Amino acid sequence: MDVLQISIAAMPFLLSLASRTAKVIAPCLLASIVTVSFSDEPHRAVMAWCVGILIAAVALRERLRTL
């Protein structure tokens, strides 16, 4: 994997850092790690990445909604 693929795989974790709750960071980090480890099987990697993005997006939306 090159740097671009790893940065895309780490996007759920990086997005979760912008959320207010710390409970979101661990599942998104786990989703990013699973995405990198499943990089040989694209369908599984995409599913893990989508779940991580979904968790991070909901947490970020909640943070923006409380502002």
C-alpha positions as CSV (number, residue, x, y, z in Angstrom):
1,M,0.0,0.0,0.0
2,D,1.2,3.5,-0.8
3,V,0.7,6.6,1.2
4,L,-2.5,7.7,-0.6
5,Q,-4.2,4.3,0.1
6,I,-3.2,4.4,3.8
7,S,-4.4,8.0,4.1
8,I,-7.8,7.1,2.6
9,A,-8.0,4.0,4.9
10,A,-7.2,6.2,7.9
11,M,-9.9,8.8,7.0
12,P,-12.5,7.4,9.5
13,F,-10.0,7.7,12.3
14,L,-9.0,11.2,11.3
15,L,-12.6,12.3,10.9
16,S,-13.4,10.9,14.3
17,L,-10.7,13.1,15.9
18,A,-12.9,16.1,15.0
19,S,-15.8,14.8,16.9
20,R,-16.4,15.8,20.5
21,T,-16.9,12.3,22.1
22,A,-13.9,10.1,22.8
23,K,-16.1,7.0,22.5
24,V,-16.0,7.3,18.7
25,I,-12.3,7.3,18.3
26,A,-11.7,3.6,19.2
27,P,-14.2,2.1,16.8
28,C,-13.0,4.3,14.0
29,L,-9.4,3.4,14.7
30,L,-10.4,-0.2,14.6
31,A,-12.2,0.2,11.3
32,S,-9.2,1.9,9.8
33,I,-6.9,-0.9,11.0
34,V,-9.3,-3.6,9.6
35,T,-9.4,-1.7,6.3
36,V,-5.6,-1.7,6.0
37,S,-5.4,-5.4,7.0
38,F,-8.1,-6.4,4.5
39,S,-6.5,-4.5,1.7
40,D,-5.9,-7.7,-0.3
41,E,-9.7,-8.3,-0.3
42,P,-11.3,-5.1,-1.6
43,H,-14.9,-6.0,-0.8
44,R,-14.2,-6.5,2.9
45,A,-12.0,-3.5,3.1
46,V,-14.7,-1.3,1.6
47,M,-17.3,-2.6,4.0
48,A,-15.0,-1.8,7.0
49,W,-14.2,1.6,5.6
50,C,-17.8,2.4,5.1
51,V,-18.8,1.4,8.6
52,G,-16.0,3.6,10.0
53,I,-16.9,6.6,7.9
54,L,-20.6,6.2,9.0
55,I,-19.7,6.1,12.7
56,A,-17.4,9.2,12.3
57,A,-19.9,11.1,10.2
58,V,-22.7,10.6,12.7
59,A,-20.4,11.7,15.6
60,L,-19.3,14.8,13.6
61,R,-22.8,15.7,12.7
62,E,-23.8,15.5,16.4
63,R,-20.9,17.8,17.3
64,L,-21.9,20.3,14.7
65,R,-25.5,20.1,15.7
66,T,-24.7,21.1,19.3
67,L,-22.8,24.3,18.2
